[in-house]
Amino acid sequence: MNRGIGLALLVGGVVLLIFGIQASNSFSSDVSRTFTGSPTDKSVWMIVTGAVLAVAGLFTSFRGGTPV
Protein backbone atom coordinates (compact mmCIF):
# COMPACT_ATOMS: atom_id res chain seq x y z
CA MET A 1 0.00 0.00 0.00
CA ASN A 2 2.74 2.46 0.95
CA ARG A 3 4.73 1.54 -2.12
CA GLY A 4 1.78 2.39 -4.39
CA ILE A 5 1.27 5.75 -2.68
CA GLY A 6 4.99 6.45 -2.94
CA LEU A 7 5.06 5.64 -6.64
CA ALA A 8 2.01 7.86 -7.22
CA LEU A 9 3.75 10.73 -5.38
CA LEU A 10 6.90 10.14 -7.42
CA VAL A 11 5.04 10.16 -10.74
CA GLY A 12 3.06 13.26 -9.73
CA GLY A 13 6.26 15.01 -8.70
CA VAL A 14 7.99 14.21 -11.97
CA VAL A 15 4.97 15.44 -13.95
CA LEU A 16 4.92 18.70 -11.99
CA LEU A 17 8.66 19.12 -12.52
CA ILE A 18 8.24 18.68 -16.27
CA PHE A 19 5.35 21.16 -16.45
CA GLY A 20 7.23 23.62 -14.23
CA ILE A 21 10.34 23.50 -16.37
CA GLN A 22 8.25 23.97 -19.51
CA ALA A 23 6.42 26.89 -17.88
CA SER A 24 9.71 28.52 -16.90
CA ASN A 25 10.68 28.54 -20.59
CA SER A 26 7.39 30.14 -21.72
CA PHE A 27 6.93 33.63 -23.14
CA SER A 28 5.24 34.98 -20.00
CA SER A 29 8.06 33.67 -17.87
CA ASP A 30 10.58 35.35 -20.19
CA VAL A 31 8.73 38.66 -19.81
CA SER A 32 8.64 38.24 -16.02
CA ARG A 33 12.35 37.37 -16.00
CA THR A 34 13.10 40.54 -18.02
CA PHE A 35 11.42 42.83 -15.49
CA THR A 36 11.91 41.03 -12.17
CA GLY A 37 14.90 38.78 -12.79
CA SER A 38 12.98 35.61 -11.95
CA PRO A 39 10.44 33.42 -13.75
CA THR A 40 6.71 33.51 -12.94
CA ASP A 41 5.54 32.38 -9.52
CA LYS A 42 3.46 29.61 -11.07
CA SER A 43 6.47 27.94 -12.67
CA VAL A 44 8.55 28.28 -9.51
CA TRP A 45 5.80 26.73 -7.36
CA MET A 46 5.36 23.85 -9.80
CA ILE A 47 9.09 23.10 -9.75
CA VAL A 48 9.33 23.30 -5.94
CA THR A 49 6.19 21.24 -5.37
CA GLY A 50 7.29 18.67 -7.94
CA ALA A 51 10.68 18.30 -6.28
CA VAL A 52 9.12 17.88 -2.82
CA LEU A 53 6.60 15.31 -4.09
CA ALA A 54 9.31 13.38 -5.95
CA VAL A 55 11.52 13.20 -2.85
CA ALA A 56 8.56 12.19 -0.68
CA GLY A 57 7.62 9.55 -3.24
CA LEU A 58 11.13 8.13 -3.31
CA PHE A 59 11.30 8.08 0.49
CA THR A 60 7.89 6.40 0.80
CA SER A 61 8.56 3.86 -1.95
CA PHE A 62 11.94 2.66 -0.79
CA ARG A 63 11.55 2.91 2.95
CA GLY A 64 11.74 -0.44 4.63
CA GLY A 65 8.50 -1.37 6.33
CA THR A 66 6.76 -4.44 7.50
CA PRO A 67 4.54 -6.01 4.86
CA VAL A 68 0.88 -6.28 5.74
C-alpha positions in Angstrom: 0.0 0.0 0.0 2.7 2.5 1.0 4.7 1.5 -2.1 1.8 2.4 -4.4 1.3 5.7 -2.7 5.0 6.4 -2.9 5.1 5.6 -6.6 2.0 7.9 -7.2 3.8 10.7 -5.4 6.9 10.1 -7.4 5.0 10.2 -10.7 3.1 13.3 -9.7 6.3 15.0 -8.7 8.0 14.2 -12.0 5.0 15.4 -14.0 4.9 18.7 -12.0 8.7 19.1 -12.5 8.2 18.7 -16.3 5.4 21.2 -16.4 7.2 23.6 -14.2 10.3 23.5 -16.4 8.3 24.0 -19.5 6.4 26.9 -17.9 9.7 28.5 -16.9 10.7 28.5 -20.6 7.4 30.1 -21.7 6.9 33.6 -23.1 5.2 35.0 -20.0 8.1 33.7 -17.9 10.6 35.3 -20.2 8.7 38.7 -19.8 8.6 38.2 -16.0 12.3 37.4 -16.0 13.1 40.5 -18.0 11.4 42.8 -15.5 11.9 41.0 -12.2 14.9 38.8 -12.8 13.0 35.6 -11.9 10.4 33.4 -13.8 6.7 33.5 -12.9 5.5 32.4 -9.5 3.5 29.6 -11.1 6.5 27.9 -12.7 8.6 28.3 -9.5 5.8 26.7 -7.4 5.4 23.8 -9.8 9.1 23.1 -9.7 9.3 23.3 -5.9 6.2 21.2 -5.4 7.3 18.7 -7.9 10.7 18.3 -6.3 9.1 17.9 -2.8 6.6 15.3 -4.1 9.3 13.4 -6.0 11.5 13.2 -2.9 8.6 12.2 -0.7 7.6 9.5 -3.2 11.1 8.1 -3.3 11.3 8.1 0.5 7.9 6.4 0.8 8.6 3.9 -2.0 11.9 2.7 -0.8 11.6 2.9 3.0 11.7 -0.4 4.6 8.5 -1.4 6.3 6.8 -4.4 7.5 4.5 -6.0 4.9 0.9 -6.3 5.7 
